Amino acid sequence: FLMKSQLAVAATSFLLAGAVVAEPIKDRGGYVGLAYGMTSFDDDDYFSGDFDGLSLDLDESGQAWQVYGGYRFMKYFAVEGRYTDFGDYTTDIKIYGEKVGDITADFSALSVHGIGILPMGESGFDFYGQLGIGLISYEGKTQGYDESDDATTFSLGVGARYTPPSVQAMTVQLAYDIYMFQVEEEFTGDTYDQSLSMVKLGIQYNF
């Protein structure tokens, strides 16, 4: 009788544990998160190139961080706001191969995104795509001259997320985003189609 009771208790515990693990994934609610990533800057030859002995050599790689928050309105759709600091990018100014100075550029963006979500059943995994619009800010410094400007940015991206079924307050994600914008050269009026791309790893808290 004692063995049967122990078996019954063990079976009940196993079933209860299974019920906890099998709890349906939440398909709505708010969240906030933090992400860190590696970036690549395409300047459309605004900060790079050769001009009759003058050469500009841009370091195109950087590091970025991002804070974000949003609300998942349904199983397949969420809206998200983000602040992204894309970090610093340095351009060496050279004349006939000799460095004479540099330009430091810093970018940050405020943006809002629509998120389309494809859940993978009750596994806790989902894939998503995003489209966004926002304002990107630029600050540049060189030899005592400072310049700042803003531009509209359009964003798109894809990612994968995992929410442990037994710990649904936490989600981790891996994603790729690109932010595209135009810059106008102050003196010539020429426009440049620039972009900042970001591979990021993030963690979020779900309400």
N, C-alpha and C positions, 0 to 999 in steps of 0.2 A: 504493500500500500504506500509506503514511504517513497519507494522508487517511482511509482506511478504519479505521486504528487509532485515529485521533483521534475519529472518529465513534463507534466502539465504546466508547471510554473515556467520551465525553460521554453516550451512551445509558445506560451502566452507572451513571454518577454520578446521572443523572436518576431512574433506577429506584430506586436506593438512597435518594435524598432522598424520593421518593414513599413508599417503605416506612416511613421514619421518620415522615413526616406522617400516614400511614395507620395508625400503631400504635394498637391498640384502647385506648379509654379505660378506665382502671382502675375497677373497680366495687366495690372494697373497700379499706379501709385507714384509718388515723388522720389527723387534721388539726388544726391550730390556726390561729386567725385574729384579726384586729383590724378593727373597723368604726367608722365615724363617721357621725352622722346628725343630722337635724333632728326635733324632737319637738313634740307638741301635748298639752296637759294639759286633760282634762275633769274639773272638780272637783265637778260636780253641785251647784253653788252653795254649796259649803262655804267657799270663799275669795272668793266674789263675790256681789253682790246689794246691795239697799238695805233698810235697817232703820230707819225713823223718823229720818231725818236722817243716819244712819251709813251710809256706802257703802264697799264693798270692791271694788277694781278689780284684777283678776288679769291679769298678763301670762302668757298661756297658751302662748307659744312658748319653746322652749329648744334647747339643743344637747346631744348625748349621745355617749358613746363606749362601746364594748363589746369585751370579749375573750371568745373562745369556743374550744372544742375538742370534738372528737367522734370517732366511729368509724362509718364506712360499712360495715355488715355485709353488704350485698348491693347489687345494682344499683339497687333501688328503695327502700331504707330505711337510715336512719342515726339515731343517738342523739347528742345534742349538749348540753353544759353551757355556761352563759353567766353572765358577770357584766356587768351593765349599769349605768352611771352615767347617770341621766337629766338631770343638771344641776340648776340652781337656777331657782326660779320666785318672783317677787316680787309681793306684793299691797299696793297702796297703801291705807291706811286714811284715809278722809276723813270729816269732819263738816261737813255742809252745804257740800260742795264744797272745803273746805280740808283739805289733807293734814296729818295729825297723827302719822303713823307708818307703819310698813310691817311686813309679815310675809315672811320668807324661808323657803321650803320646799325641801328637797333630797330626792330620791328615788334609791334604788339597789335592784337586785334580783339575787338568785341564783336560777337556774332551770335546769330540765332539759327537753329538747324531743325529741319524736319527729318525724322528718323523712321525709315521703313524697316520693319523687323520680320525675320523669318525664323520662328521657333523650331527647334528640333525635338518635337514631342515634349515629354516631361523629363528629358535628360538634364535640363539646366543649361544646355548650349543653345545659342541662337546666333544667326548671322544678320548683319544689318548694312544698309546703305544710307547715306545722308546727303542732303542738299542744304546749303546754307548761304546766308547773306549777312554782311556786316561792314564794319569800318576798321580799316587797318591804318595804324599810325607809324610814321617813319621819323627817326631822329638821326641826323648825321653830323659828324664833327671832323674837321680837318684844319690844321694850322690856324687855330683861332677863329675859324668860321663855322658857325652852327646853322643847321637847316632842319626844319621840321615840316611835315605835311601829312595830310590824311587822304585816303582814297577808299572808294567802295570796293569791297572784296567779295567774290563769289567762291563758294567752297563745295567740294564733293569728296566723298570718301567711302570706304568699306571697312568692315571690321567683324570680329568674332568675340562673343562674350560667354562667360560661364558663371552661372549662379548655382552654388551647391544647393540641391533640393532640401537638405536638412539645415542649411544656414542661409536663408533667403534674404537676410539683411545685407549680404555682401555679394558684390559682382566684380569679377576681374575681366579686363578686355585687352585685346591687341588689335590695333587699327592703323590704317594708312589714310591720311587726309592731305588734300592739296588746296591751297588758298591762292586765287588768281586775282590780279589787280593791274591797273595801268598807272604809270608814273609819267608826268610831263616835265621835260627838262626846262628849267626856269629861263635860261637865256635864249635857247633856240626854238622852244615850243615843240620839239619833237616828243612823241609819245613812245613808251616802252611797255611791252606786255611782260610783266614779271610774275613770278610765282614762288611760293614757299611750300614745300612738301614736308610731311612729318610722319615718321613711324613712331607710334607711341604705345606705352604700356600703362594701363590705368587701373585704379581700384575705386569702387564707389560704395556708398552706403544707401540702402533702399529703405524708405520709410514704410 
